[in-house]
Amino acid sequence: ETGVTQTPRHLVMGMTNKKSLKCEQHLGHNAMYWYKQSAKKPLELMFVYNFKEQTENNSVPSRFSPECPNSSHLFLHLHTLQPEDSALYLCASSHPGQVLNTEAFFGQGTRLTVV
Amino acid sequence: ELKVEQNPLFLSMQEGKNYTIYCNYSTTSDRLYWYRQDPGKSLESLFVLLSNGAVKQEGRLMASLDTKARLSTLHITAAVHDLSATYFCAVDRAGTDKLIFGTGTRLQVFP
């Protein structure tokens, strides 16, 4: 059972829709991440939040808008997406400030299809 | 910019055989991770390697780290079908929150 929960698991949306992905972690971690996993590309780091502050925006288009209201919750707001944005979106959390037990734990992912 | 490369990208091997997956990274890093991903599933942490010369083993998998060469290996001993999955290495720097993944190695073990 994962300590990182993502909802929804599957999402189909039109290019004019607005939707949000949700991630919640129960591991006491202070850093949370959004990754994009496409069929023909490696895992791409999109955003990093550490203690609710965004520390990384890896040149992500503005149609993806992250929100981190607290260290346990992370959202990814989606609007006017393109078909090429269809992918598996993975949320992860970690405790990077520790010496040990620093590995990231991943949620089950949201399979997004843009039509 | 931190880059992480794995090879091979695809690996098809017979049960009972041994093989090694390689992970190279471009800049100094303090921590290296190996993950496994089954089709349609999330990533599962396998190993955390924290220092030069670190070696960890779990079942038929053994991971090692050479920070001077910026190289980690994942060695598979006497492969079995259950090991079929995609394996990722990932690298970060101590004190930072940026975790960069390799391209992944898709392993298929056949009878």
Chai-1 contact restraints between the chains, C-beta under 6 A:
chainA,res_idxA,chainB,res_idxB,connection_type,confidence,min_distance_angstrom,max_distance_angstrom,comment,restraint_id
A,A31,B,D97,contact,1.0,0.0,6.0,A-B,restraint_1
A,P42,B,F101,contact,1.0,0.0,6.0,A-B,restraint_2
A,P42,B,T103,contact,1.0,0.0,6.0,A-B,restraint_3
A,L43,B,F101,contact,1.0,0.0,6.0,A-B,restraint_4
A,V48,B,D97,contact,1.0,0.0,6.0,A-B,restraint_5
A,N50,B,D97,contact,1.0,0.0,6.0,A-B,restraint_6
A,T55,B,D97,contact,1.0,0.0,6.0,A-B,restraint_7
A,E56,B,K98,contact,1.0,0.0,6.0,A-B,restraint_8
A,P96,B,D97,contact,1.0,0.0,6.0,A-B,restraint_9
A,E103,B,Y33,contact,1.0,0.0,6.0,A-B,restraint_10
A,E103,B,S45,contact,1.0,0.0,6.0,A-B,restraint_11
A,E103,B,V48,contact,1.0,0.0,6.0,A-B,restraint_12
A,A104,B,L99,contact,1.0,0.0,6.0,A-B,restraint_13
A,F106,B,S42,contact,1.0,0.0,6.0,A-B,restraint_14
A,F106,B,L43,contact,1.0,0.0,6.0,A-B,restraint_15
A,Q108,B,S42,contact,1.0,0.0,6.0,A-B,restraint_16
A,G109,B,S42,contact,1.0,0.0,6.0,A-B,restraint_17
